[in-house]
């Protein structure tokens, strides 16, 4: 059940630059398992550069409609290229072209430049498969700590934490 949430897989991703400056943006969770949480992006983007510099990250899901939040802290790694290729070709053609032409996070003079580039690549690859860019792929966040927060009218919220210590998950409750 979605509870009227438009993008329930939208998560905030916090990274830190080489200058120790934090940055936060929303990305979409595309897969999760006991191994971790997977998202895809441009490796040359600001977030990609931050992740190359410091692989400690935080994720946050917040669903106001349900008064729920999940906070995740962990280590990020690139997924295998084969997995990125498989996901790339599962995406709509428009999204493939967008990944192909975008120098994500780079300054551009105007929107028309990117729209013209889109039309050019769309025409050039009209009858061909679009190749996954080398600088595009997935990351997996391997969790070290996960906190589940449930809001309460009384403000006495429930906060349950799972923390990985010596390869075992410890479970404890935090005061609201």
ChimeraX attribute file (.defattr): number of C-alpha atoms within 10 A of each C-alpha:
attribute: neighborCount
match mode: 1-to-1
recipient: residues
	/A:1	4
	/A:2	10
	/A:3	10
	/A:4	10
	/A:5	13
	/A:6	9
	/A:7	11
	/A:8	14
	/A:9	16
	/A:10	17
	/A:11	21
	/A:12	18
	/A:13	20
	/A:14	19
	/A:15	24
	/A:16	21
	/A:17	17
	/A:18	12
	/A:19	8
	/A:20	11
	/A:21	9
	/A:22	11
	/A:23	13
	/A:24	13
	/A:25	11
	/A:26	14
	/A:27	15
	/A:28	16
	/A:29	18
	/A:30	13
	/A:31	12
	/A:32	13
	/A:33	9
	/A:34	7
	/A:35	10
	/A:36	16
	/A:37	19
	/A:38	20
	/A:39	20
	/A:40	20
	/A:41	18
	/A:42	21
	/A:43	22
	/A:44	17
	/A:45	17
	/A:46	16
	/A:47	22
	/A:48	22
	/A:49	16
	/A:50	24
	/A:51	23
	/A:52	17
	/A:53	15
	/A:54	16
	/A:55	15
	/A:56	19
	/A:57	19
	/A:58	22
	/A:59	22
	/A:60	18
	/A:61	19
	/A:62	17
	/A:63	20
	/A:64	11
	/A:65	10
	/A:66	13
	/A:67	13
	/A:68	16
	/A:69	17
	/A:70	18
	/A:71	18
	/A:72	23
	/A:73	20
	/A:74	19
	/A:75	16
	/A:76	21
	/A:77	15
	/A:78	18
	/A:79	16
	/A:80	12
	/A:81	14
	/A:82	10
	/A:83	11
	/A:84	20
	/A:85	17
	/A:86	11
	/A:87	15
	/A:88	22
	/A:89	15
	/A:90	11
	/A:91	11
	/A:92	10
	/A:93	14
	/A:94	11
	/A:95	12
	/A:96	19
	/A:97	21
	/A:98	18
	/A:99	21
	/A:100	20
	/A:101	15
	/A:102	15
	/A:103	16
	/A:104	17
	/A:105	12
	/A:106	9
	/A:107	7
	/A:108	11
	/A:109	7
	/A:110	8
	/A:111	8
	/A:112	10
	/A:113	10
	/A:114	16
	/A:115	12
	/A:116	11
	/A:117	16
	/A:118	18
	/A:119	12
	/A:120	13
	/A:121	15
	/A:122	18
	/A:123	11
	/A:124	11
	/A:125	13
	/A:126	10
	/A:127	8
	/A:128	9
	/A:129	10
	/A:130	18
	/A:131	14
	/A:132	19
	/A:133	17
	/A:134	12
	/A:135	14
	/A:136	19
	/A:137	24
	/A:138	21
	/A:139	20
	/A:140	22
	/A:141	24
	/A:142	21
	/A:143	23
	/A:144	17
	/A:145	18
	/A:146	21
	/A:147	21
	/A:148	16
	/A:149	19
	/A:150	17
	/A:151	16
	/A:152	12
	/A:153	7
	/A:154	6
	/A:155	9
	/A:156	11
	/A:157	16
	/A:158	17
	/A:159	17
	/A:160	17
	/A:161	20
	/A:162	18
	/A:163	19
	/A:164	15
	/A:165	10
	/A:166	7
	/A:167	8
	/A:168	9
	/A:169	14
	/A:170	12
	/A:171	13
	/A:172	11
	/A:173	12
	/A:174	11
	/A:175	8
	/A:176	12
